[in-house]
Amino acid sequence: MREDVADFTIAHEKAQSFYASYERKGELQHQTHYCPGCGHGVIHKMLARAIDEMGIQDRTILISPVGCSVFAYYYFDVGNIQAAHGRAPAVATAAKRSRPHSVVISYQGDGDLSAIGSGEILHAANRGENITVIFVNNAIYSMTGGQAAPTTLIGQKSTTTPCGRSAANEGYPLRVSEMLATLEAPVYIERVGLGDNKQIAQAARAIKRGVENQVKGLGFSLIEVLSPCPTIWKMSAVDAQRWVRDVMEKTYPLGVLCDRTKEARVHAMPAAAPPLEELPRLLDIPEDDPAVDVPEGAAKAVDLQVRVAGFGGQGVLLLGEVLAEAGLDAGLEVSWLPSYGPEMRSGTSNCHVRISNETIDSPMVSSPNMLIAMNEPSLRKFVATVRPGGWILYNGDAIPADCVRSDVHELSIPFTHVADEIGDARITNMVMLGALLEITGALPQASVDSALKRLVKSARWYELDERALERGREIYCGSLAVI
Ligand code: SF4
């Protein structure tokens, strides 16, 4: 194991219960995990057939939702992404935009799409994303054992509406497809059912059409499928199909709710992403910008992992920012990660800064080689994390006896008094930064100066900070004899 990786503590691991592969025994191998009579299996078959007939398997990406169809990715031999609850249209948007030649299908149940994901579907439709959405409406949350959903019918019993849904208490069933059809951008929205074979045949046509629209670049298509859920509805498979026809359809009439495919303008395929070396020109960054010049001396090996900690208002974050910006100016890899409590003043505050001439794998600094502790609570909190051979800069007369470590370098100075002498206690952070810069020698002064100039707009503070940096350097040099 790499040394730097070994230093991290693994906080989360893949749950034992999460399948590495999804295996089914013997006679179940050709069955899905869906209950007998469930509409999902039928819809999967129709979608898979459409993908197959259109010859788009190699460029299809299926977005699976949260709900009974959460494992949809086990059944489709295409690209697959499993999205967090309700986020499938947003994930589909990202997938389609970053891979415009792919065919992206967001497969969602009514809980996922019409409850927690109602905002996502609304905005994806309103943007006219060139994706296809299969919306499986079985009028209930099935995965959780039958809670009411936004699509639950008036009078329908569920675990959360045991007396039947009432408009006065839970509102009316949400007709998502009708709502989306009022928008200008969607090109095709149709509601189909699985109530009998004729309906199933129409559903298959609609699903294929929704996918074709995307392949043609026409825009957003959604096919809502009224789907039986015999298990939660507590019906036989036959009765559940009948219920789709006789009951569900009254609230959710079948048919095409919008079809603008004839007048839709084909979405232009975005140009291929520019090569990396083109980016400075496209972003209008002058090639001879002194801010990105690599100053002399920056090429030496640098591995600064700094934790700056103190109270809010002590300039903890600014110290880290100046350090990180100076590293950028020096042409190094940098990361700056703030971490603070909800209080703006006097709450705890700390930041992680990494500066390296190698790629930084994580912005987290869990084992710093430099701890700047601006007060005693911060010292106590992080002293044990400093890696052997590292440094602790402590803003205080002396490190408390129970925090002293023999395997690290320590410099404790009442930096705030020094800052006071210069002119303002608020520049303690810069005095400490000056000492850090002198200790590490990692960054050229010119980089620090230009970073400070960018971050500190006031001439008075800039001048004070410069003096503070200089004083911090002197303090470290003056303290060498006693370290
Ligand atoms: S609970 Fe309902 S929706 Fe879920 S798998 Fe069973 S029948 Fe299908």
Boltz pocket constraint, residues with backbone or C-beta under 6 A from the ligand:
constraints:
  - pocket:
      binder: B
      contacts: [[A, 33], [A, 34], [A, 35], [A, 36], [A, 37], [A, 38], [A, 39], [A, 40], [A, 68], [A, 138], [A, 142], [A, 143], [A, 228], [A, 229], [A, 230], [A, 231], [A, 232]]
      max_distance: 6.0
